Amino acid sequence: MHQLVNDMKIKDLKGLSNINRQRLSRVGIHTVDEFMSADAFDLYKQLKETVPGTNLNFMYSIIAAQENKYWHQVIKEQRMNIIFHLDEMGLAPRTIQQRSLKCD
């Protein structure tokens, strides 16, 4: 499998559009190895801080590409866990953070 990753290009990963690949390069991700070894949540945080327009869909795309799935499969299987983790990091979408505050 490691040889397969070495032969892949970022463009070969499932679910990453050309725009997403350009955004990843802005935070120093240029190879599949760099992308696959990055923590998805840390990478998303870096993107949110650096690249305007980074949204929750990009988070799903990152996880999907790292797990070789389609983003809609990640949403279906992991959405709530992802949102809870982002909320703990202070990165959940505002509507979710506002709902969380009302419940406290």
OpenMM code with the backbone's topology and positions (N, CA, C; nanometers):
from openmm import Vec3, app, unit

residues = "MET HIS GLN LEU VAL ASN ASP MET LYS ILE LYS ASP LEU LYS GLY LEU SER ASN ILE ASN ARG GLN ARG LEU SER ARG VAL GLY ILE HIS THR VAL ASP GLU PHE MET SER ALA ASP ALA PHE ASP LEU TYR LYS GLN LEU LYS GLU THR VAL PRO GLY THR ASN LEU ASN PHE MET TYR SER ILE ILE ALA ALA GLN GLU ASN LYS TYR TRP HIS GLN VAL ILE LYS GLU GLN ARG MET ASN ILE ILE PHE HIS LEU ASP GLU MET GLY LEU ALA PRO ARG THR ILE GLN GLN ARG SER LEU LYS CYS ASP".split()
positions = [
    Vec3(0.0819, -0.1200, 0.0000),
    Vec3(0.0000, 0.0000, 0.0000),
    Vec3(0.0859, 0.1258, 0.0000),
    Vec3(0.1978, 0.1243, 0.0750),
    Vec3(0.2833, 0.2421, 0.0815),
    Vec3(0.3350, 0.2799, -0.0569),
    Vec3(0.3716, 0.1819, -0.1399),
    Vec3(0.4182, 0.2108, -0.2748),
    Vec3(0.3062, 0.2740, -0.3566),
    Vec3(0.1828, 0.2260, -0.3373),
    Vec3(0.0687, 0.2816, -0.4081),
    Vec3(0.0507, 0.4289, -0.3733),
    Vec3(0.0625, 0.4648, -0.2464),
    Vec3(0.0513, 0.6047, -0.2036),
    Vec3(0.1632, 0.6871, -0.2663),
    Vec3(0.2841, 0.6326, -0.2717),
    Vec3(0.3959, 0.7059, -0.3315),
    Vec3(0.3716, 0.7364, -0.4786),
    Vec3(0.2999, 0.6487, -0.5466),
    Vec3(0.2744, 0.6669, -0.6896),
    Vec3(0.1553, 0.7573, -0.7165),
    Vec3(0.0752, 0.7852, -0.6146),
    Vec3(-0.0448, 0.8673, -0.6329),
    Vec3(-0.0111, 1.0156, -0.6306),
    Vec3(-0.0978, 1.0896, -0.6918),
    Vec3(-0.0914, 1.2353, -0.6884),
    Vec3(-0.2150, 1.2833, -0.6127),
    Vec3(-0.2077, 1.4043, -0.5582),
    Vec3(-0.3220, 1.4615, -0.4857),
    Vec3(-0.4476, 1.4559, -0.5734),
    Vec3(-0.4326, 1.4801, -0.7015),
    Vec3(-0.5483, 1.4804, -0.7911),
    Vec3(-0.6145, 1.3436, -0.8035),
    Vec3(-0.5437, 1.2383, -0.7632),
    Vec3(-0.5985, 1.1030, -0.7704),
    Vec3(-0.6866, 1.0677, -0.6504),
    Vec3(-0.6826, 1.1493, -0.5462),
    Vec3(-0.7607, 1.1194, -0.4265),
    Vec3(-0.9082, 1.1470, -0.4505),
    Vec3(-0.9913, 1.0617, -0.3966),
    Vec3(-1.1361, 1.0728, -0.4112),
    Vec3(-1.1880, 1.1991, -0.3431),
    Vec3(-1.2717, 1.2724, -0.4134),
    Vec3(-1.3467, 1.3801, -0.3506),
    Vec3(-1.2781, 1.5147, -0.3373),
    Vec3(-1.1555, 1.5281, -0.3865),
    Vec3(-1.0881, 1.6582, -0.3765),
    Vec3(-1.0922, 1.7281, -0.5122),
    Vec3(-1.1637, 1.8368, -0.5179),
    Vec3(-1.1731, 1.9137, -0.6423),
    Vec3(-1.0433, 1.9891, -0.6675),
    Vec3(-1.0317, 2.0450, -0.7851),
    Vec3(-0.9144, 2.1258, -0.8194),
    Vec3(-0.9009, 2.2439, -0.7239),
    Vec3(-1.0129, 2.3053, -0.6881),
    Vec3(-1.0109, 2.4179, -0.5937),
    Vec3(-0.9597, 2.3712, -0.4575),
    Vec3(-1.0082, 2.2557, -0.4111),
    Vec3(-0.9619, 2.2028, -0.2826),
    Vec3(-0.8133, 2.1736, -0.2852),
    Vec3(-0.7646, 2.1191, -0.3954),
    Vec3(-0.6210, 2.0904, -0.4072),
    Vec3(-0.5397, 2.2201, -0.4024),
    Vec3(-0.5902, 2.3242, -0.4661),
    Vec3(-0.5213, 2.4540, -0.4617),
    Vec3(-0.5200, 2.5083, -0.3192),
    Vec3(-0.6301, 2.4946, -0.2491),
    Vec3(-0.6373, 2.5417, -0.1110),
    Vec3(-0.5407, 2.4638, -0.0225),
    Vec3(-0.5307, 2.3327, -0.0425),
    Vec3(-0.4363, 2.2516, 0.0347),
    Vec3(-0.2931, 2.2979, 0.0118),
    Vec3(-0.2608, 2.3328, -0.1115),
    Vec3(-0.1241, 2.3781, -0.1395),
    Vec3(-0.0926, 2.5086, -0.0670),
    Vec3(-0.1945, 2.5889, -0.0389),
    Vec3(-0.1734, 2.7154, 0.0337),
    Vec3(-0.1334, 2.6935, 0.1791),
    Vec3(-0.1612, 2.5715, 0.2324),
    Vec3(-0.1197, 2.5412, 0.3694),
    Vec3(-0.0078, 2.4366, 0.3708),
    Vec3(0.0603, 2.4239, 0.2577),
    Vec3(0.1798, 2.3394, 0.2533),
    Vec3(0.1577, 2.1919, 0.2247),
    Vec3(0.0399, 2.1556, 0.1783),
    Vec3(0.0131, 2.0162, 0.1432),
    Vec3(0.0260, 2.0020, -0.0080),
    Vec3(0.1329, 1.9329, -0.0504),
    Vec3(0.1608, 1.9193, -0.1939),
    Vec3(0.1657, 1.7739, -0.2391),
    Vec3(0.1799, 1.6818, -0.1452),
    Vec3(0.1916, 1.5403, -0.1822),
    Vec3(0.0859, 1.4579, -0.1096),
    Vec3(0.0607, 1.3419, -0.1635),
    Vec3(-0.0351, 1.2506, -0.0996),
    Vec3(0.0159, 1.2108, 0.0385),
    Vec3(0.1453, 1.1875, 0.0495),
    Vec3(0.2024, 1.1490, 0.1782),
    Vec3(0.1798, 1.2579, 0.2834),
    Vec3(0.2019, 1.3840, 0.2464),
    Vec3(0.1770, 1.4948, 0.3397),
    Vec3(0.0300, 1.4996, 0.3799),
    Vec3(-0.0573, 1.4823, 0.2809),
    Vec3(-0.2009, 1.4872, 0.3064),
    Vec3(-0.2458, 1.3720, 0.3958),
    Vec3(-0.2018, 1.2527, 0.3647),
    Vec3(-0.2454, 1.1350, 0.4382),
    Vec3(-0.1911, 1.1332, 0.5813),
    Vec3(-0.0768, 1.1942, 0.6037),
    Vec3(-0.0186, 1.1937, 0.7379),
    Vec3(-0.0705, 1.3090, 0.8247),
    Vec3(-0.1422, 1.4022, 0.7635),
    Vec3(-0.1963, 1.5159, 0.8392),
    Vec3(-0.3199, 1.4740, 0.9168),
    Vec3(-0.3356, 1.5287, 1.0377),
    Vec3(-0.4588, 1.5100, 1.1133),
    Vec3(-0.5673, 1.5935, 1.0452),
    Vec3(-0.6777, 1.5308, 1.0106),
    Vec3(-0.7842, 1.5982, 0.9358),
    Vec3(-0.8354, 1.7233, 1.0076),
    Vec3(-0.8503, 1.7154, 1.1393),
    Vec3(-0.9038, 1.8289, 1.2145),
    Vec3(-0.8022, 1.9426, 1.2251),
    Vec3(-0.6752, 1.9091, 1.2436),
    Vec3(-0.5715, 2.0124, 1.2459),
    Vec3(-0.5588, 2.0788, 1.1090),
    Vec3(-0.5687, 1.9982, 1.0047),
    Vec3(-0.5611, 2.0514, 0.8696),
    Vec3(-0.6784, 2.1458, 0.8429),
    Vec3(-0.7963, 2.1066, 0.8838),
    Vec3(-0.9142, 2.1915, 0.8660),
    Vec3(-0.8976, 2.3234, 0.9418),
    Vec3(-0.8457, 2.3158, 1.0634),
    Vec3(-0.8223, 2.4369, 1.1424),
    Vec3(-0.7258, 2.5302, 1.0699),
    Vec3(-0.6190, 2.4736, 1.0176),
    Vec3(-0.5212, 2.5522, 0.9427),
    Vec3(-0.5858, 2.6175, 0.8208),
    Vec3(-0.6681, 2.5423, 0.7512),
    Vec3(-0.7363, 2.5951, 0.6329),
    Vec3(-0.8331, 2.7067, 0.6714),
    Vec3(-0.9100, 2.6867, 0.7806),
    Vec3(-1.0046, 2.7901, 0.8252),
    Vec3(-0.9322, 2.9208, 0.8565),
    Vec3(-0.8126, 2.9094, 0.9139),
    Vec3(-0.7358, 3.0278, 0.9531),
    Vec3(-0.6664, 3.0941, 0.8342),
    Vec3(-0.6466, 3.0216, 0.7271),
    Vec3(-0.5646, 3.0690, 0.6157),
    Vec3(-0.6425, 3.0971, 0.4878),
    Vec3(-0.7412, 3.0144, 0.4598),
    Vec3(-0.8086, 3.0198, 0.3298),
    Vec3(-0.9546, 3.0628, 0.3466),
    Vec3(-0.9880, 3.1837, 0.3023),
    Vec3(-1.1268, 3.2297, 0.3111),
    Vec3(-1.2206, 3.1337, 0.2361),
    Vec3(-1.3382, 3.1147, 0.2904),
    Vec3(-1.4364, 3.0300, 0.2249),
    Vec3(-1.4289, 2.8824, 0.2614),
    Vec3(-1.3358, 2.8467, 0.3494),
    Vec3(-1.3275, 2.7070, 0.3924),
    Vec3(-1.4484, 2.6772, 0.4792),
    Vec3(-1.5240, 2.5739, 0.4421),
    Vec3(-1.6457, 2.5422, 0.5162),
    Vec3(-1.6491, 2.3951, 0.5558),
    Vec3(-1.7566, 2.3558, 0.6191),
    Vec3(-1.7725, 2.2207, 0.6713),
    Vec3(-1.7628, 2.1146, 0.5617),
    Vec3(-1.8071, 2.1478, 0.4420),
    Vec3(-1.7977, 2.0510, 0.3326),
    Vec3(-1.6526, 2.0136, 0.3030),
    Vec3(-1.5623, 2.1080, 0.3223),
    Vec3(-1.4205, 2.0775, 0.3012),
    Vec3(-1.3720, 1.9794, 0.4075),
    Vec3(-1.4212, 1.9933, 0.5288),
    Vec3(-1.3865, 1.8977, 0.6349),
    Vec3(-1.4282, 1.7567, 0.5940),
    Vec3(-1.5511, 1.7440, 0.5442),
    Vec3(-1.5983, 1.6137, 0.4984),
    Vec3(-1.5124, 1.5611, 0.3840),
    Vec3(-1.4718, 1.6494, 0.2946),
    Vec3(-1.3886, 1.6086, 0.1809),
    Vec3(-1.2512, 1.5598, 0.2257),
    Vec3(-1.1944, 1.6260, 0.3243),
    Vec3(-1.0632, 1.5846, 0.3761),
    Vec3(-1.0720, 1.4433, 0.4325),
    Vec3(-1.1701, 1.4214, 0.5192),
    Vec3(-1.1847, 1.2893, 0.5803),
    Vec3(-1.2152, 1.1845, 0.4744),
    Vec3(-1.3020, 1.2183, 0.3812),
    Vec3(-1.3375, 1.1240, 0.2747),
    Vec3(-1.2142, 1.0846, 0.1933),
    Vec3(-1.1339, 1.1823, 0.1555),
    Vec3(-1.0147, 1.1525, 0.0761),
    Vec3(-0.9153, 1.0685, 0.1556),
    Vec3(-0.8999, 1.0986, 0.2838),
    Vec3(-0.8068, 1.0198, 0.3662),
    Vec3(-0.8561, 0.8770, 0.3871),
    Vec3(-0.9869, 0.8577, 0.3846),
    Vec3(-1.0443, 0.7247, 0.4064),
    Vec3(-1.0861, 0.6561, 0.2765),
    Vec3(-1.0567, 0.7206, 0.1632),
    Vec3(-1.0924, 0.6681, 0.0310),
    Vec3(-1.2426, 0.6408, 0.0196),
    Vec3(-1.3206, 0.7406, 0.0615),
    Vec3(-1.4660, 0.7344, 0.0547),
    Vec3(-1.5151, 0.8591, -0.0177),
    Vec3(-1.6430, 0.8596, -0.0485),
    Vec3(-1.7046, 0.9804, -0.1005),
    Vec3(-1.7554, 1.0638, 0.0171),
    Vec3(-1.7558, 1.1962, 0.0002),
    Vec3(-1.7902, 1.2853, 0.1112),
    Vec3(-1.9300, 1.2595, 0.1653),
    Vec3(-2.0251, 1.2242, 0.0779),
    Vec3(-2.1613, 1.2012, 0.1279),
    Vec3(-2.1675, 1.0765, 0.2163),
    Vec3(-2.0779, 0.9818, 0.1945),
    Vec3(-2.0701, 0.8640, 0.2810),
    Vec3(-2.0172, 0.9036, 0.4189),
    Vec3(-1.9192, 0.9940, 0.4212),
    Vec3(-1.8645, 1.0435, 0.5477),
    Vec3(-1.9730, 1.1178, 0.6246),
    Vec3(-2.0496, 1.2004, 0.5570),
    Vec3(-2.1586, 1.2734, 0.6231),
    Vec3(-2.2568, 1.1744, 0.6857),
    Vec3(-2.2951, 1.0761, 0.6101),
    Vec3(-2.3930, 0.9777, 0.6574),
    Vec3(-2.3415, 0.9004, 0.7785),
    Vec3(-2.2142, 0.8631, 0.7773),
    Vec3(-2.1589, 0.7764, 0.8811),
    Vec3(-2.0984, 0.8510, 1.0002),
    Vec3(-2.0461, 0.9731, 0.9781),
    Vec3(-1.9637, 1.0364, 1.0806),
    Vec3(-2.0025, 1.1793, 1.1144),
    Vec3(-2.1054, 1.2313, 1.0537),
    Vec3(-2.1393, 1.3738, 1.0664),
    Vec3(-2.1413, 1.4234, 1.2112),
    Vec3(-2.2160, 1.3571, 1.2962),
    Vec3(-2.2299, 1.4062, 1.4332),
    Vec3(-2.0972, 1.4020, 1.5089),
    Vec3(-2.0199, 1.2969, 1.4921),
    Vec3(-1.8897, 1.2892, 1.5587),
    Vec3(-1.7970, 1.4003, 1.5118),
    Vec3(-1.8009, 1.4286, 1.3823),
    Vec3(-1.7177, 1.5359, 1.3273),
    Vec3(-1.7606, 1.6700, 1.3863),
    Vec3(-1.8887, 1.6960, 1.3876),
    Vec3(-1.9389, 1.8239, 1.4390),
    Vec3(-1.9071, 1.8394, 1.5876),
    Vec3(-1.9247, 1.7327, 1.6650),
    Vec3(-1.8924, 1.7393, 1.8081),
    Vec3(-1.7443, 1.7712, 1.8276),
    Vec3(-1.6584, 1.7062, 1.7492),
    Vec3(-1.5144, 1.7307, 1.7612),
    Vec3(-1.4821, 1.8756, 1.7228),
    Vec3(-1.5416, 1.9230, 1.6144),
    Vec3(-1.5196, 2.0620, 1.5735),
    Vec3(-1.5717, 2.1588, 1.6787),
    Vec3(-1.6837, 2.1255, 1.7411),
    Vec3(-1.7388, 2.2110, 1.8461),
    Vec3(-1.6416, 2.2205, 1.9635),
    Vec3(-1.5808, 2.1089, 2.0012),
    Vec3(-1.4809, 2.1091, 2.1085),
    Vec3(-1.3608, 2.1967, 2.0728),
    Vec3(-1.3302, 2.2047, 1.9432),
    Vec3(-1.2180, 2.2860, 1.8966),
    Vec3(-1.2583, 2.4316, 1.8739),
    Vec3(-1.3879, 2.4614, 1.8889),
    Vec3(-1.4378, 2.5965, 1.8614),
    Vec3(-1.4508, 2.6244, 1.7132),
    Vec3(-1.4621, 2.5194, 1.6319),
    Vec3(-1.4666, 2.5355, 1.4869),
    Vec3(-1.5979, 2.4905, 1.4239),
    Vec3(-1.6953, 2.4534, 1.5064),
    Vec3(-1.8240, 2.4115, 1.4507),
    Vec3(-1.8914, 2.5316, 1.3852),
    Vec3(-1.9724, 2.5065, 1.2841),
    Vec3(-2.0466, 2.6180, 1.2229),
    Vec3(-2.1255, 2.6943, 1.3292),
    Vec3(-2.1406, 2.8230, 1.3112),
    Vec3(-2.2054, 2.9085, 1.4110),
    Vec3(-2.3436, 2.8606, 1.4507),
    Vec3(-2.4219, 2.8130, 1.3558),
    Vec3(-2.5576, 2.7683, 1.3901),
    Vec3(-2.5524, 2.6529, 1.4890),
    Vec3(-2.4549, 2.5665, 1.4750),
    Vec3(-2.4417, 2.4537, 1.5677),
    Vec3(-2.3916, 2.5032, 1.7028),
    Vec3(-2.2970, 2.5979, 1.7031),
    Vec3(-2.2471, 2.6532, 1.8288),
    Vec3(-2.3596, 2.7247, 1.9026),
    Vec3(-2.4452, 2.7968, 1.8315),
    Vec3(-2.5559, 2.8680, 1.8947),
    Vec3(-2.6553, 2.7712, 1.9564),
    Vec3(-2.6814, 2.6603, 1.8853),
    Vec3(-2.7720, 2.5586, 1.9410),
    Vec3(-2.7120, 2.4987, 2.0676),
    Vec3(-2.5813, 2.4780, 2.0655),
    Vec3(-2.5126, 2.4196, 2.1799),
    Vec3(-2.5229, 2.5134, 2.3008),
    Vec3(-2.5097, 2.6433, 2.2775),
    Vec3(-2.5182, 2.7400, 2.3874),
    Vec3(-2.6586, 2.7408, 2.4479),
    Vec3(-2.7601, 2.7245, 2.3655),
    Vec3(-2.8989, 2.7247, 2.4150),
    Vec3(-2.9255, 2.6034, 2.5023),
    Vec3(-2.8550, 2.4939, 2.4767),
    Vec3(-2.8755, 2.3717, 2.5533),
    Vec3(-2.8044, 2.3757, 2.6877),
    Vec3(-2.7076, 2.4604, 2.7035),
    Vec3(-2.6283, 2.4657, 2.8295),
    Vec3(-2.7041, 2.5303, 2.9417),
] * unit.nanometer
topology = app.Topology()
chain = topology.addChain("A")
for resn in residues:
    res = topology.addResidue(resn, chain)
    for name in ("N", "CA", "C"):
        topology.addAtom(name, app.Element.getBySymbol(name[0]), res)
